[in-house]
Amino acid sequence: MNQQTIDVLGYQEVLQEVAGFARTNRAKETIEALRPMINKQKIERSLNEVEEAVKILKISESVPIHTLDEMEQYMKQAKKGLYIRVEQFPRVLSFISHCNKLRQFMKSKTFVAPTVSLYAESIDDVSELEKEISRCFRNGQLDDHASKQLAIIRRQLSLQLSKLKDKANMMVKSKKFIPYLQEKTISERNGRLVLPIKKEYRSKINGTVLDTSASGSTVFMEPNELAETQADIELLRFSEEQEAEQILYTLTEKVLDQEKTINIAMDTMHHYDVLFAKAKYSLLINGTTPLLNEDYMIDLKEARHPMLKEKAVPLSLCFGEEHRALVITGPNTGGKTVTLKTIGLLTMMAQSGLPIPAKNGSSLHIFQHIFVDIGDGQSIEENLSTFSSRLVNIIEILKETNDQTLVLLDELGSGTDPSEGRGLAIVILEQLFKKGATLFATTHYSEMKEFAERYEGFMNASMEFDLETLQPTYRLLLGQSGKSQAFDIALKLGLHPKLIEKAFEITYKNTHSYIRKHEENELKELHYEKQIAVNKFARRGRPNKERKAVKEKIAQYEQGDNVTVTSSNEKGIVYKGPDAQGNYIIQVSGEKRTINHKRLQLYLKAKDLYPENYDFDIIFKSKEYRKAKHQLGRKYHEGLTLETEENE
């Protein structure tokens, strides 16, 4: 799957949401690096594991998974010849304890998760190591009895410290020292006991000055009577430190002896962390395990886009038995693009071993490639227009497509001259179909609907529109080509059926009766008579001069309307107008011409050709103009101006 597909379908956002349930950084990285698989057995095994993990979570959510980041660091540290430090061993002990708990936890879940629970059996028993570490530590510190030698050293150290304190206490109470003391207290400097002596009496005391007060009036002296004992204490402390290091080295050696077991335990813990993150995500989206097929079938039952959550309208689709290409039509914001993204994203999720938000029984084909062309995709770096950028992408899709490819195309051929865009769209669809691709394409072009009706292997579909509420329902209707809802809406709102029939004939060069619909809608005949009578009166009741003005009324076109220049039968696009004389600026064959409305005839309305809020600068303005406009829209550029490009 290429990066474009991953970005456009929102696949990475799904993985990030799954990773949010993982406890370890290593598992988060593994999940975010997931990519769709093509091996059916591997995918099915992965999906079955998640299904078992979900069953375990429904029994107990407290799966004993330990963080691995610190443990991996300690193992690397030990292999470099450095001992695991005192403050680190409690974390090692916690990890080992969780390994034993995980084995016991999974042992009790064998009946609901025979495969998943089996992985825990790969963790060997390390209870002896756990006991040894526990014996050597108490309250996060090395215990006195971690070794016989340490116990002896600490006992001697305790006796010497007690002896030192007794001697110091006797000195501050002694008549020999009282006259020279600043106060009757014992202080400590650099780990040694000292007496606070008045500065002027420092020569009266045999000893060493270790510090001076901020004012300089007091010196802190170590009398010779204490120095010998304190030297013995320092020696004992050095011996204690050496013995502690020896114990830590020995324990680190025991941990390294179990390196293989610990590495297997960490890998198992990591696998469980990834697995239960998937399972928690499955519960979040009410996911199910899809069936996998190699028969090009896409059978989705009430599927929902995972990022839309409760806002998603369920999509049901059974496609692929007799057809390989689906052309979807419907109004803007009717759900066509979401339908494409849902099909593509759920296929990628399933092939990544993730449950999908759909009803049980949904089935998906395993594709080697998924290519998409959806949305703007404009390349700022290469200064390509939307149409050019999308065409570059489609050319790449044409090169790479084979019979194991799913291709999703949104509004194929849009962004350029409508007549040329329609031709390109049909040719591209036909070529992709011949290369064996499974195709889903959305369009506004009626010619593409007609092509799909004629071409074997193609099927039309449309997004449903509710004429009662005048709103899209976002439901996909297979086997039906979408049609413009303008006439039905006009009838619903009360326009005379005869007028609608005439409009239909002008548009489709065919006849269609709306009288039956008129009767079903129970619209009053009097309402229609008023519509016609008013218009007849307006034409007959005015003086000749007013009638002439009405006759010469300027035809109204909107920017983007596709019109025919009657004198030359050329197709053009309305850019600007009309002026007072009824002249429009029309873009024909890449140049702008001023043409009177009398020489123009409407071919297709802009709203039927372009998406809502379409940026017409792409058609009418140069690359340099659009670039300057973009820069000025962001911030002021000295000396940069926009100059009109209209050839009036």
Protein Blocks (a to p, Z undefined) as FASTA:
>chain_A
ZZklmmmnommmmmmmmmmmpmbfklmmmmmmpccdfbfklmmmmmmmmmmmmmmmmmom
cdcbddfklmmmmmmmmmnopacdfklmmmmmmmmmmmmmmmmmmmmmmmmmmmlmmmmm
mpccfklmmmmmmmmpgghiacfklpmklmmmmmmmmmmmmmmmmmmmmmmmpmklmmmp
mbdcdddeehiacddddfklmmmpgcddfbdcfkopaccdddfklmmmmmmmmmmmmmmm
mmmmmmmmmmmmmmmmmmmmmmmmmmmmmmmmmmmmmmmmmmmnopacddddfehpacde
hiacfklmmmpccddddehjlpcbdcdeddehiommmmmmmmmmmmmmmmnopacdddeh
iacdddfbdcddedjkpafklopafklmmmmmmmmmmmmpcfkbccddehehihiafklm
mmmmmmmmmmmmmnopacddddfbfklmmmmmmpghiacddddddfklopaehiacehia
cddfklmmmmmnopafklmmmmmmmmnopacdfklmmmmnopafklmmmmmmmmmmmmmm
pcfklmmmmmmpccdddehiacddfklopacddfbdcdfkopacddeehiacdddfklpc
cfbdfklmpcghiafklmmpcfklmmmmmmmmmpccehiacddfbdZZ
